[in-house]
Amino acid sequence: MLNGITFDLIIWGIIFFWLVFLSIIFYNLYSHYQKLTKGDNKKGLKSVLEELLKDFKEESIKIEELTQEIQKLQKENLYNIQKIGLVRFNPFSETGGNQSFSLALLNGEESGLVITSLHSREMTRIYSKPIKKGKAEGYELSAEEKQAIKVAKKVKN
């Protein structure tokens, strides 16, 4: 008789702990459900998930539009001045300091212009030469102008 009671108590103990375990799992699921529905009892989980999917689709469309806009801006940006190189030098021995300069202004395709200023005691002369794909177009470049272009090409986009 004692054996049967002990066996029954063990079975009831196992059932009790199993019910406690299931209750804890149920409570966790219920609280998670409440967080998903944000306390709105009128909406079910299905409507909340449908709303989330709708929002996800809208955000995907917006992301695609932004991606296209970024690609468009990147193509347009190729023609903006992106690379600048400056070299200061002294072309005449009678003037002191590096008051003359060559300034290279290049776009993303390494086209643009080089502006050179030659400063002497009597006057300052300014020259401009077009650059196409990193090379002079129709004019011979001085060593300083070539160096300014080289400095500009080193600039990362």
Summary of the structure (lengths in Angstrom):
residues: 157
radius of gyration: 38.2
end to end distance: 89.5
largest distance: 126.3
contacts: 376
relative contact order: 0.10
helix: 51%
strand: 21%
